[in-house]
Amino acid sequence: MRRVPGDQTPRRQGKAHVVALFVLLSACAKAAPPPPAAEPAPPAPPVATPAVAALPTVAAVTGRYQLRTDLPRRQAAARGRQRAVPATPLQLLSTAARSPDGMTAVSRQFVATVTIPGYAASARGRESAWWWPIAGDSVVIHTVTRDGHRLQLRGAVSRTAIQGEVWITAGDNTYQLGTFTATRSR
């Protein structure tokens, strides 16, 4: 840089201004511009809360049924023959159980009568089978076998039938025995 007559600025001072200007420009170039003002988001549409699966009504489920299972008959199996179990009666009453089974965590149980040859038979005058509705469209029918095991029929209810699985609890073990269909009697 050449000195102009009458210029009083030393050379170093001119370089300092250039360096300061360079630092200022590089700092501004690195800083992100402020984001544009965001438009407010439109209100979210109302979310439909899922319907809680209602229990089937007791009145809709009570009645007489013909029960068929795919369980092998215990006596026939011991003799080497297996035949299909014939339809047996099942009745679900709307009467609250006077002596509900304390082995289940369900406090509201209703009386049932059920016979499954080789497994369970309801005794007259004695509550030995119970049922209760569960979430959705299902019920549990609970009884105790002759050897003291807990037997449950867990099934979905339709207008004319209950269809589901047969489960047994022996000690701490629970496993599926088979399936069942209970058709409403007319």
C-alpha positions in Angstrom: 0.0 0.0 0.0 1.4 3.4 -1.0 1.2 6.3 1.3 -0.7 9.2 0.0 0.6 12.7 1.0 -1.3 14.0 4.0 -2.4 10.4 5.1 -1.6 10.0 8.7 -2.6 6.3 9.0 0.3 3.9 9.5 0.4 0.7 7.4 -0.2 -1.6 10.2 -3.4 0.0 11.2 -4.8 -0.6 7.7 -3.9 -4.3 7.9 -5.7 -4.5 11.3 -8.9 -3.2 9.7 -8.7 -5.7 6.9 -8.2 -8.6 9.4 -11.0 -7.4 11.6 -13.3 -7.1 8.7 -12.3 -10.6 7.5 -13.0 -12.1 11.0 -16.4 -10.4 11.2 -17.4 -11.6 7.7 -16.4 -15.2 8.4 -18.2 -15.2 11.7 -21.4 -14.0 10.1 -21.1 -16.6 7.3 -20.8 -19.4 9.8 -23.9 -18.4 11.9 -27.1 -20.0 10.8 -29.8 -17.5 9.7 -32.7 -17.4 12.1 -35.4 -19.8 11.1 -38.4 -18.3 9.4 -41.4 -17.8 11.6 -43.3 -21.1 11.6 -47.0 -21.0 10.9 -49.0 -22.5 13.7 -49.9 -26.1 13.0 -53.5 -26.8 12.3 -55.2 -28.4 15.3 -54.9 -32.2 15.3 -58.1 -34.0 14.4 -59.8 -35.5 17.4 -58.4 -39.0 18.1 -61.1 -41.6 18.5 -60.4 -43.5 21.7 -60.6 -47.2 21.2 -63.7 -48.8 22.5 -63.1 -50.9 25.6 -64.2 -54.4 24.9 -67.4 -54.8 26.9 -68.2 -57.9 28.7 -70.9 -60.1 27.1 -74.2 -59.6 29.0 -75.1 -62.4 31.4 -78.6 -62.6 29.9 -77.2 -63.0 26.4 -75.1 -66.0 27.4 -77.3 -67.9 29.9 -79.2 -70.9 28.6 -78.9 -74.5 27.6 -76.2 -75.8 25.2 -75.1 -79.0 23.7 -71.4 -79.4 24.3 -69.0 -81.2 22.0 -65.3 -81.6 22.6 -62.4 -83.2 20.8 -61.1 -84.7 24.1 -60.4 -88.4 24.1 -62.6 -90.4 26.5 -60.4 -91.5 29.4 -62.0 -94.9 29.9 -61.9 -95.7 26.2 -58.2 -94.7 26.0 -57.4 -97.0 28.8 -58.9 -99.9 26.8 -57.1 -98.9 23.6 -60.1 -97.4 21.8 -60.8 -93.8 21.2 -64.2 -92.5 20.2 -65.5 -89.0 19.8 -67.2 -87.7 22.9 -71.0 -87.4 22.3 -72.8 -84.1 22.8 -73.4 -83.5 26.5 -75.5 -80.9 28.2 -74.1 -77.6 29.4 -76.2 -75.0 31.2 -75.2 -71.5 32.1 -77.4 -70.0 34.7 -77.8 -66.3 35.7 -77.7 -67.3 39.4 -74.8 -65.8 41.2 -72.6 -68.5 42.8 -73.2 -69.0 46.5 -69.8 -70.7 46.9 -67.6 -69.5 44.1 -64.3 -71.3 43.4 -61.7 -69.5 45.5 -58.9 -70.8 43.2 -59.8 -68.1 40.6 -59.2 -64.4 41.0 -62.8 -63.7 39.7 -65.2 -62.5 42.3 -68.4 -62.5 40.3 -69.1 -66.1 39.3 -72.3 -67.6 38.1 -73.5 -71.2 38.4 -73.1 -73.7 35.5 -73.8 -77.4 35.1 -71.5 -79.3 32.8 -70.7 -82.9 32.0 -67.6 -84.0 30.1 -67.4 -87.9 30.2 -64.2 -89.0 31.8 -63.4 -85.5 33.1 -66.1 -83.7 34.9 -69.7 -84.1 36.0 -71.9 -81.6 37.9 -73.4 -83.1 41.0 -77.0 -82.4 41.7 -77.7 -79.9 44.5 -74.0 -78.9 44.7 -72.2 -76.1 42.9 -69.3 -77.7 41.1 -69.1 -75.6 38.0 -69.0 -71.9 37.5 -68.8 -69.4 34.6 -68.1 -65.7 34.1 -67.8 -63.3 31.2 -64.4 -61.9 30.3 -63.4 -58.9 28.1 -64.6 -58.9 24.5 -67.1 -61.5 23.6 -65.8 -64.4 25.7 -66.7 -66.5 28.7 -64.8 -69.0 30.9 -66.6 -72.1 32.2 -64.7 -73.5 35.1 -65.1 -76.9 36.9 -63.0 -79.3 38.9 -62.2 -82.8 37.5 -62.7 -86.0 39.5 -59.0 -86.0 40.3 -59.0 -82.4 41.6 -57.6 -80.7 38.6 -59.1 -77.4 37.3 -60.7 -77.6 33.9 -61.6 -74.5 32.0 -63.5 -74.0 28.7 -62.5 -70.6 27.4 -64.5 -69.5 24.4 -66.0 -66.8 22.2 -69.7 -66.2 22.3 -71.8 -65.9 19.2 -75.6 -65.7 18.9 -76.0 -69.5 18.7 -72.8 -71.0 20.1 -69.7 -70.7 22.2 -66.5 -72.0 20.7 -63.0 -72.2 22.1 -60.4 -74.2 23.9 -60.3 -76.6 26.8 -57.5 -76.0 29.4 -56.5 -78.0 32.4 -54.4 -77.0 35.4 -52.7 -79.7 37.3 -50.6 -78.4 40.2 -48.6 -75.5 38.7 -48.9 -76.7 35.1 -51.5 -75.4 32.7 -51.9 -76.8 29.2 -54.5 -77.1 26.5 -56.3 -80.4 26.2 -58.4 -79.7 23.1 -61.2 -77.6 21.7 -65.0 -77.4 22.2 -68.2 -76.1 20.6 -71.3 -75.5 22.6 -74.4 -75.0 20.5 -77.4 -73.3 22.0 -80.4 -75.6 22.4 -83.7 -74.5 21.1 
